[in-house]
Amino acid sequence: MALRVRWKRGPLKKPSWRMLQARRYFHIAMTVLAMLSVALVSALLTMRLAIHGSEVEVPNLSGLTLEEAAAMTSKARLNLTLENKFYSTTVPSGRVLSQSPSAGSKVRPDWHVRVTESMGGQKVSIPDTVGMTERDAAMAVRHALLDLGALAHIPAPGSSEMVLAQTPPPNAEGVDKPQVSLLLSSGETLTTKAYVMPNLVGLTWHEAQTRMSAAGLRLVAITPYVAPEVIPSVTAAQVVGQMAPVAVPVAPAPPVLTGGTVTSQLPLAGARVTGADAIKAYLNGAHNAPAVVAAPSL
């Protein structure tokens, strides 16, 4: 005979007050989080519609005349700006050669679409302006129905404002722009030849002179390091009826260099110097320095 087992269910326990409060706070937090997510998604969609919703597409203007391009951009609520003109062997004269932004781009209304107009194939000859003055060269360029481009200056001997070179060169063919740029002389003398200052420290006066001559530089000045001294002519003893001697300066005589070693130099070794620079070396050797002597007594 089979045995039957019966399980007794105990009474269900009611949730505690703390558990009920926790569940309540959890539901509130989830509700707030869901509301924030919906608000964030709505804000992103609204911003995207505000930014991109009013954008317009740039039409394709290549090959159109300027009048046709202006009408098409105006219809698309855009502005047309003629930025440049270039020669072209593939696009007829008076038609759009290129545009920016490109066709199909998304831009805001009233955006400026910049276009380049084709001038057809090159039909003019580039004049030769080398050797002309700036004024004559400008007249020659404009007479050839070309535009005057950039003007650059470099130091060059001779008269100023003379054309030294031009771009494109004279009689050039296949140029892409109806413009001639000029390189002009500024009328200045060429920069003096520069040298690297040799190291004279530790050399004698004779060796310093030799090295300077070998480097192609001229030793302008040698300034000895001298301490002036006062040599009285008589003693300071009192003489009846006469006053004590007073020391007065005498016109200094130039020092006579008899040797010595260079202790420092100006400019320093390695500096950039030219033949016109004053190069000085300071010596510590023997020499006859001018002295300040006392005036003879009366």
Summary of the structure (lengths in Angstrom):
residues: 298
radius of gyration: 47.0
end to end distance: 165.9
largest distance: 168.7
contacts: 717
relative contact order: 0.10
helix: 22%
strand: 27%
